[in-house]
Amino acid sequence: MTLVPISMVVALSGTMAIKHYLADFLLQTDWMARGKERERHWLLPLAAHAGCHAGMTLAVALVVEPRLWWLCLVDFSIHAAIDKAKATIGRRLALIPSQARFWWLMGFDQLLHGLTDLGLVAALLSL
């Protein structure tokens, strides 16, 4: 069993939180945000958005543990699945920003993404 310094866990967790903020908010274009929510023709915008996350996870992995490059594929898959599920649920329930349930779903989406990033940190430091 290898012990990892808490400073490394905190630094990598912070890096992944910043990665998430950049990919989910600053780099997500209107085309991605609106396109992935559509009932039809959602695949390309969703793939582009999840690809931003995967690309940034790849960059982190190449710095921290290059042999774990494939974690970017895990991030891509999980991020796309979470966002697709959120879009489908939001559309089926006809949720709009003035409804509390819209924000509950948005918060749950962000919680799942944060937990995914923690799992990626654990993988990067333990595999």
N, C-alpha and C positions, 0 to 999 in steps of 0.2 A: 504494500500500500504506500503510495507516494502522497505526501502532504503538500498542499499548494498554499503558498502564502496568501493571507487574506487580502493583502494589497493587490495581488494579481487577480483575484476574483472580483474585487471592487473595480479595478481598472478595466477589466474586460467586460464586466456588466455595464459599466458606464459607456464604454465604446459601443456596445450593442444597442444601448438605449439611444445614443446619438445617431447610430446607423438607422434605427427605426424612425426616428424623427425626420431625418433627412429623406429617406426613401418614401415614407408614408405621407409626408406633408410638403416638404420643399421641392422634391423631385417629381411628385405625382402631378401630372398635367391635368387640365380639365378634361381632355380626351380620355385619359385613363380613368379618372374618377367617375365621369358620367357613363363612359362606355362599358365599364365592368358591371354597372348596375342594370344595364339593359336586359330585356328578356331574350333578345336575339342579337347576334353579332357582338357578343361580349368577350369572346375568347382572346382576340388580339390585344385589346386594351388591358385585360386582366393579366395576360402573359407578360406584357411590357411592364406593368406595375410590379408583379411578382419578380420579374427579371431584375428590376432595380434593387430589390431586397437581396436577391441571390448574388448579384454582382458585388454588392458591398460586403456580404458575408464571405464571399470568395476572397476579397481583399484582406479582410480580417484574418481568415484562416491561413492565407499565404504568409502573413506576418507571424502569426502565433504558432501554427503547426501545419506546414504545407501539405503533409501527407493526408490531412483531413479536408482537402479541397472539396470533396464530395458533399460536405455538409451544406454547401450552397444549393445543391439539388434538393436536400431535405427542406431547407428554408423556402425555396421556391414552391415546392409541393404543398407544404403546410400553409404558407401565406395565401396561396391561391385558393386552397380549400376553405380556409376561414372566410376570406373575402367573398367567395362565391356563395357560401352558406348565408352570410350576412345579407347579401344582395337579394337572394331568393326569399329569405324570411321577411325582409323589409318590404319587398314588392308584394308578397302574398298577403301581408297584413296591412298594406297600403299606408305604411308609416311615413310621417312627415315631421320635420324638425320641431314643429310646435307641440308635438305629443311627447309625453314622458317616455313612452315605450320606444320611441325612436332613439332616445339618448341612452336608455338601458341597453339596447342592442349595440349601439356604438361603443359604449363602455365595455360591454362583454367582448366585443371584437378586439378592442385594445388590450384587455386583460389577457385574452388568448395569445395575442402577438407578444406581449411581454413575457408570458410563461414560455412561449416558444424560444424567445431570445435567451431566457435563463437556461433552458435545456441545451441550447447551442453552446452557451458558455460552459456548462457542465461537460458536454462532449469534448469541446476544445481542450479542456484542462484535464480530462481523465482518460481519453481513448489513446 
